[in-house]
Amino acid sequence: MSDAIDPGTSDVPPTSPRLEELRARIEALDRELVRLIGERRRLVLEVGEAKAELGLPVLDPPQEARVVRRAARLARELGVDEELARDVLWRIIASARDEQEGRSRWGPPEGAGEADL
């Protein structure tokens, strides 16, 4: 047997117009999800600034729990996995809290000025 690659084969798996359409729709949704996460992050940072002006602590467990309960309720109403919704919101909340407390590894995009944030 030869190790030569058959010219009629490819490393690209077979596809179809339907599969490509579905993948394109997923890509568009992923883009929107990431955009919404970024928008939410910016709003949370504004909340952090407002809290600082009022002398309030960053950590607010009752508010965080309300946010997660609201997400779980919305997930149930929309037929979405409730645990997934909770997990995603807790992760977003933890990331925002880290950012507010100055522990985030994530900053604004390179080259972003104040007007971009």
ZAGURO-622085 format. One record per residue: x, y, z of N, C-alpha, C in turn; residue number from 0. Coordinates in steps of 0.05 Angstrom, whole numbers. Example, Ala and Ser with C-alpha at 12.3 -4.5 7.8 and 13.67 -1.06 7.14 Angstrom:
R   n.xx   n.yy   n.zz  ca.xx  ca.yy  ca.zz   c.xx   c.yy   c.zz nuvo
R    264   -114    156    246    -90    156    264    -66    156    0
R    257    -45    142    273    -21    143    258      1    157    1
***
This chain:
R   n.xx   n.yy   n.zz  ca.xx  ca.yy  ca.zz   c.xx   c.yy   c.zz nuvo
R     16    -24      0      0      0      0     17     25      0    0
R      8     44    -14     23     69    -17     12     90      3    1
R     31    107     12     22    129     30     14    154     14    2
R     14    152    -12      7    175    -29    -22    182    -25    3
R    -27    208    -26    -55    218    -23    -69    216    -50    4
R    -92    204    -50   -108    202    -74   -117    230    -82    5
R   -112    239   -106   -119    266   -115   -149    270   -115    6
R   -165    249   -114   -194    253   -114   -205    257    -86    7
R   -188    256    -65   -198    260    -38   -188    287    -28    8
R   -200    296     -7   -194    322      4   -196    321     35    9
R   -182    339     48   -185    341     77   -211    355     85   10
R   -225    366     66   -249    381     71   -272    361     70   11
R   -288    359     92   -310    340     92   -332    349     72   12
R   -348    331     63   -369    338     45   -389    358     58   13
R   -402    374     42   -420    394     52   -444    397     33   14
R   -463    413     41   -486    418     24   -495    447     28   15
R   -511    457     10   -521    485     13   -535    488     40   16
R   -551    468     48   -565    470     73   -546    472     97   17
R   -526    455     97   -506    455    118   -491    482    119   18
R   -484    492     96   -470    518     95   -488    541    105   19
R   -514    539     98   -533    559    107   -535    559    138   20
R   -538    535    149   -539    532    178   -514    543    192   21
R   -491    536    181   -466    546    192   -464    576    190   22
R   -473    588    168   -473    617    166   -492    630    186   23
R   -515    618    191   -533    629    211   -521    627    239   24
R   -508    605    245   -494    602    271   -473    623    274   25
R   -457    627    253   -436    647    254   -447    675    260   26
R   -470    681    247   -482    707    251   -492    710    280   27
R   -504    688    291   -513    688    319   -490    691    338   28
R   -468    677    332   -444    679    349   -434    708    350   29
R   -434    721    327   -425    749    325   -443    766    342   30
R   -469    762    341   -488    777    357   -485    772    386   31
R   -481    746    394   -477    740    422   -453    754    433   32
R   -431    753    418   -406    766    428   -411    796    430   33
R   -424    808    410   -430    837    411   -447    844    436   34
R   -467    827    441   -484    832    465   -469    829    491   35
R   -451    809    492   -435    806    516   -418    831    520   36
R   -406    841    499   -390    865    501   -406    889    510   37
R   -430    892    499   -448    914    507   -456    912    536   38
R   -462    887    545   -469    883    573   -445    890    591   39
R   -422    882    583   -397    888    598   -394    918    602   40
R   -397    933    580   -395    962    582   -415    974    601   41
R   -440    964    600   -460    974    619   -453    968    648   42
R   -443    944    652   -436    936    679   -413    953    690   43
R   -394    960    672   -372    978    681   -383   1005    688   44
R   -404   1014    674   -417   1040    681   -431   1037    708   45
R   -443   1014    713   -455   1010    740   -434   1011    761   46
R   -411    999    756   -388   1000    775   -380   1028    781   47
R   -379   1045    760   -371   1073    764   -392   1087    781   48
R   -418   1082    776   -439   1094    791   -438   1085    820   49
R   -432   1059    825   -429   1049    852   -406   1062    866   50
R   -383   1066    852   -360   1079    864   -367   1107    872   51
R   -381   1122    856   -389   1149    862   -407   1150    887   52
R   -422   1129    892   -440   1127    915   -426   1115    939   53
R   -401   1106    935   -387   1092    957   -397   1064    963   54
R   -409   1051    943   -420   1024    946   -399   1004    938   55
R   -400    980    950   -381    959    942   -388    947    915   56
R   -368    936    902   -373    923    877   -390    898    881   57
R   -384    882    900   -398    857    905   -426    863    916   58
R   -447    852    903   -475    855    911   -489    828    907   59
R   -484    809    924   -495    782    920   -525    781    916   60
R   -541    796    931   -570    795    926   -577    804    897   61
R   -564    825    887   -570    834    860   -561    813    840   62
R   -537    802    844   -527    781    826   -547    758    825   63
R   -557    749    848   -576    727    849   -602    734    835   64
R   -611    759    837   -635    767    823   -631    766    793   65
R   -608    774    783   -602    773    755   -602    744    745   66
R   -590    726    759   -589    698    751   -617    686    752   67
R   -632    692    773   -660    681    774   -676    691    751   68
R   -673    717    744   -688    728    721   -680    713    695   69
R   -654    708    692   -645    694    668   -657    665    667   70
R   -658    652    690   -669    625    691   -699    626    684   71
R   -713    646    694   -741    648    688   -745    653    658   72
R   -730    671    647   -732    676    618   -725    651    602   73
R   -705    636    611   -698    611    597   -722    592    597   74
R   -735    589    620   -758    571    622   -780    580    603   75
R   -785    606    603   -806    617    586   -800    613    556   76
R   -775    613    549   -767    611    521   -759    583    513   77
R   -761    564    532   -754    536    526   -724    531    522   78
R   -708    547    536   -679    545    535   -669    531    560   79
R   -648    517    558   -636    502    581   -630    522    603   80
R   -645    519    625   -643    537    648   -616    537    661   81
R   -604    514    663   -577    512    675   -556    525    658   82
R   -559    523    632   -541    536    614   -543    566    617   83
R   -567    576    618   -571    605    622   -559    615    648   84
R   -563    599    670   -551    606    696   -521    607    694   85
R   -509    586    682   -480    583    680   -469    607    665   86
R   -481    614    642   -471    636    626   -472    662    641   87
R   -495    667    654   -497    692    669   -478    694    693   88
R   -474    672    707   -455    672    729   -427    678    719   89
R   -420    667    696   -393    671    685   -390    700    677   90
R   -410    711    664   -409    740    656   -408    758    681   91
R   -423    751    701   -423    767    726   -395    766    739   92
R   -384    742    740   -357    739    753   -336    755    737   93
R   -338    754    711   -319    769    694   -322    799    699   94
R   -346    808    700   -351    837    704   -342    845    732   95
R   -347    829    752   -338    835    779   -307    837    780   96
R   -294    818    767   -265    819    766   -255    845    753   97
R   -268    852    731   -261    877    717   -265    901    735   98
R   -287    902    749   -292    925    767   -272    926    790   99
R   -263    903    799   -244    902    820   -215    903    810  100
R   -212    908    784   -185    911    773   -170    885    769  101
R   -183    862    768   -170    837    765   -174    824    738  102
R   -186    839    719   -191    827    693   -167    825    676  103
R   -165    804    661   -144    801    641   -153    813    615  104
R   -177    821    613   -189    831    588   -192    861    589  105
R   -182    874    570   -185    903    568   -198    911    542  106
R   -199    937    537   -210    945    511   -193    936    488  107
R   -205    934    465   -189    925    442   -165    944    437  108
R   -143    933    427   -120    950    421   -128    972    402  109
R   -119    996    408   -125   1018    391   -151   1031    397  110
R   -167   1020    416   -192   1032    423   -187   1056    441  111
R   -199   1078    433   -197   1102    449   -221   1105    468  112
R   -222   1125    484   -244   1129    503   -271   1130    488  113
R   -272   1142    464   -296   1144    449   -306   1117    440  114
R   -288   1097    437   -296   1071    428   -308   1054    450  115
R   -304   1062    475   -315   1047    497   -341   1057    504  116
***
